[in-house]
Amino acid sequence: MNILNLLIYALISIGSITLFVILVSFFFKSFNNFTNRHIYNKNYEIKKEKYKTNGEIKTLFIKELRNYISLPSYIMNTIVGPIISIIMTIYLSLELEGLLEQVFDSANQFSEVSLMGIMSCLLIFLVTMISTSSSSISLEGKSFWILKSSPVKTKSVFISKMLLNILLTVPFVIIDILIAGVIMKVKWYVMILASLAPIVLSITFSILGLFFNILFPKFTYDNPLKVIKQGLPVGLNMCASLVVSLVVFILHLIIAMVLGDV
């Protein structure tokens, strides 16, 4: 029974990866057509000395990171979910089984797969509800024309903006899963499976948030908070996060009930 539970849980993780691939392939054309400017980095030779330029993605990522650090409101509104995830992980790792027994009035011994599955659902919501990429283009503001006219690849701009969100979420997922795994004493392969869906969906929402911001940019504002907290792309990202998290949670719950864990 536990093997079947594990296989179904693996299928859900594979489904998340499949969703990621579909989204990337679906939105790639839109990303690619956002601008027609392209340039390739080269090594320039002056007086027989070679000067290597930083890669476009690295340079743009450093720019994104500096912009992020320079806006305290940006940090506070995007780091809340990942930080809360650590607090909730510690609490639920200690109390989850008791809470489930009270909710379902069951004396059954919940399997480690079911428990980690629920932890995975929580992490999915906390790390995807606010994406830095959903406001990163709008935050360029009136200087967006400078970025658009710069001799850089569009793909490099998009990747640098997505990388910032991935950097802020994926490490937290790994830390949370390790904390939960150690406290609940689950097997290593269950920990790996539990981390797949949150990591893949974190990357997916980095792309999705950017796509929402491309569709509904807002370059005119008097306060960055209007973009970070009240922007339409941010709202769409939160709605999508809630829907996806609920769907994954319901699937885990149904599987647990069918297999007799609940």
C-alpha positions in Angstrom: 0.0 0.0 0.0 2.8 2.4 0.9 4.5 1.5 -2.5 1.3 2.5 -4.4 1.1 5.7 -2.3 4.7 6.5 -3.2 4.1 5.8 -6.9 1.1 8.0 -7.1 3.0 10.8 -5.3 5.8 10.4 -7.8 3.2 10.8 -10.6 2.0 14.1 -9.1 5.6 15.3 -9.1 6.1 14.2 -12.7 2.9 16.0 -13.5 4.3 19.2 -12.1 7.4 18.9 -14.3 5.2 18.2 -17.3 3.2 21.4 -16.5 6.5 23.3 -16.4 7.6 22.1 -19.8 4.2 22.9 -21.3 4.3 26.4 -19.9 7.8 27.1 -21.2 7.0 25.8 -24.7 3.7 27.8 -24.7 5.1 31.1 -23.6 8.5 30.9 -25.3 7.3 32.5 -28.5 5.8 35.4 -26.7 9.0 36.0 -24.8 11.1 35.7 -27.9 9.0 38.2 -29.8 9.0 40.8 -27.1 11.8 42.6 -28.8 13.8 42.0 -32.0 17.2 43.2 -30.7 20.0 40.7 -30.4 23.7 40.9 -29.7 26.4 38.3 -29.0 29.1 38.7 -26.3 32.6 38.7 -27.8 36.1 38.9 -26.5 37.7 42.2 -27.6 41.4 42.3 -28.4 43.1 45.7 -27.8 46.9 45.9 -28.3 47.2 42.1 -28.2 45.4 42.0 -24.8 42.1 40.2 -24.4 39.4 41.8 -22.3 36.5 39.5 -21.4 33.2 41.0 -20.8 30.8 39.6 -18.2 28.1 37.5 -19.7 24.8 39.3 -20.4 22.8 37.1 -18.0 25.3 37.6 -15.2 25.4 41.4 -15.7 21.7 41.7 -15.9 21.2 39.4 -12.9 23.5 41.6 -10.8 21.5 44.6 -11.9 18.3 42.9 -10.8 19.8 42.0 -7.5 20.9 45.6 -6.9 17.5 46.9 -7.8 15.9 44.4 -5.4 18.2 45.3 -2.5 17.7 49.0 -3.1 13.9 48.7 -2.5 13.1 47.6 1.1 9.4 47.4 0.3 10.2 45.0 -2.6 12.2 42.8 -0.2 9.5 42.9 2.5 6.7 41.9 0.2 8.5 39.1 -1.6 10.5 37.4 1.1 7.5 37.0 3.5 6.3 33.7 2.0 9.7 32.0 2.1 10.4 33.1 5.6 7.0 32.0 6.9 7.6 28.7 5.2 10.4 27.9 7.6 8.3 28.8 10.6 5.3 26.8 9.4 7.6 23.9 8.5 9.0 23.6 12.0 5.6 23.9 13.6 3.8 21.4 11.3 6.6 19.0 11.4 6.0 18.7 15.1 2.2 19.0 15.2 0.9 17.9 11.8 0.0 14.3 12.6 -1.8 15.3 15.8 -3.7 18.0 13.9 -4.8 15.5 11.2 -6.0 13.1 13.8 -8.2 15.8 15.3 -9.5 17.1 12.0 -10.4 13.6 10.6 -11.1 12.0 13.9 -8.9 9.1 12.9 -6.6 7.0 14.9 -4.9 5.7 11.7 -1.1 6.0 11.5 -0.5 8.5 8.7 2.3 7.4 6.3 5.4 9.6 5.9 4.5 10.0 2.2 1.1 11.6 3.1 2.6 13.8 5.7 5.3 15.1 3.4 2.8 15.5 0.6 0.8 17.9 2.8 4.0 19.8 3.7 4.8 20.0 0.0 1.4 21.5 -0.8 2.0 24.2 1.9 5.4 25.0 0.5 3.9 25.3 -3.1 1.6 28.0 -1.9 4.1 29.9 0.3 6.9 30.1 -2.4 4.6 30.8 -5.4 2.1 33.3 -3.9 4.4 36.3 -4.6 6.8 36.2 -7.5 9.4 39.0 -8.0 9.1 38.5 -11.7 5.5 39.5 -11.7 6.5 43.1 -11.0 10.1 43.2 -12.3 9.3 44.7 -15.7 7.0 47.3 -14.3 9.6 48.4 -11.8 11.8 49.5 -14.7 9.4 52.4 -14.9 10.1 55.2 -17.2 13.6 54.0 -17.8 12.3 50.8 -19.5 13.1 52.3 -22.9 16.8 52.3 -21.9 16.6 48.5 -21.2 14.6 47.9 -24.4 17.0 49.8 -26.6 20.1 48.3 -25.0 22.1 45.8 -27.1 21.2 42.8 -25.1 19.2 39.7 -25.9 15.6 39.6 -24.8 16.1 36.1 -23.5 18.9 37.3 -21.3 16.7 39.9 -19.7 13.9 37.4 -19.0 16.3 34.8 -17.6 17.9 37.3 -15.2 14.5 38.4 -13.9 13.4 34.8 -13.4 16.7 33.8 -11.8 16.1 36.4 -9.0 12.8 34.8 -8.0 14.3 31.3 -8.3 17.2 32.3 -6.0 14.8 33.6 -3.4 12.5 30.6 -3.4 14.3 27.3 -4.3 16.9 27.4 -1.4 14.0 27.9 1.1 12.2 24.9 -0.4 15.3 22.7 0.1 15.9 24.0 3.6 12.2 23.4 4.5 12.2 19.9 3.2 15.4 19.0 5.0 13.9 20.4 8.3 10.7 18.5 7.9 12.5 15.3 6.9 14.8 15.4 9.9 12.1 16.2 12.4 9.6 13.6 11.0 12.4 11.1 10.3 11.4 10.3 6.8 13.4 8.4 4.2 15.7 10.4 1.9 13.8 9.5 -1.3 10.6 10.7 0.2 12.3 14.0 0.9 13.4 14.2 -2.7 10.0 13.5 -4.1 8.4 16.1 -1.7 10.8 18.8 -3.0 10.2 18.2 -6.7 6.7 19.8 -7.0 7.6 23.0 -5.0 10.8 23.5 -6.8 9.3 22.9 -10.3 6.3 25.1 -9.5 8.6 27.8 -8.1 10.4 27.9 -11.4 7.1 27.7 -13.3 5.7 30.7 -11.4 8.9 32.7 -12.1 8.0 32.3 -15.8 4.2 32.8 -15.3 4.7 35.9 -13.2 6.9 37.4 -15.9 4.4 36.6 -18.5 1.6 38.3 -16.6 3.8 41.4 -16.2 4.5 41.4 -20.0 0.8 41.3 -20.7 -0.1 44.0 -18.1 2.9 46.3 -17.5 2.5 49.5 -15.6 5.4 52.0 -16.1 3.8 55.1 -14.7 3.5 55.3 -10.9 4.5 57.5 -8.0 5.2 54.7 -5.5 6.8 51.3 -6.3 4.4 49.7 -3.8 1.6 50.3 -6.3 3.3 47.9 -8.6 4.7 45.5 -6.0 1.4 45.1 -4.0 -1.4 46.4 -6.1 -0.3 45.5 -9.7 -2.6 43.3 -11.8 0.2 40.8 -12.6 0.8 40.3 -8.9 -2.9 39.7 -8.3 -3.1 37.2 -11.1 0.0 35.4 -9.8 -1.5 35.1 -6.3 -4.8 33.7 -7.8 -2.9 31.2 -9.9 -0.9 30.2 -6.9 -4.0 29.6 -4.8 -5.7 27.6 -7.5 -2.7 25.4 -8.1 -2.0 24.8 -4.4 -5.6 23.9 -3.8 -5.7 21.5 -6.7 -2.5 19.7 -5.6 -3.7 19.6 -2.0 -7.1 18.1 -3.0 -5.3 15.5 -5.1 -3.0 14.5 -2.1 -6.1 14.4 0.2 -8.1 12.2 -2.2 -5.1 9.8 -2.6 -4.6 9.6 1.2 -8.3 8.8 1.7 -8.4 6.2 -1.0 -5.3 4.5 0.4 -6.7 4.6 3.9 -4.4 7.1 5.5 -7.3 9.4 6.4 
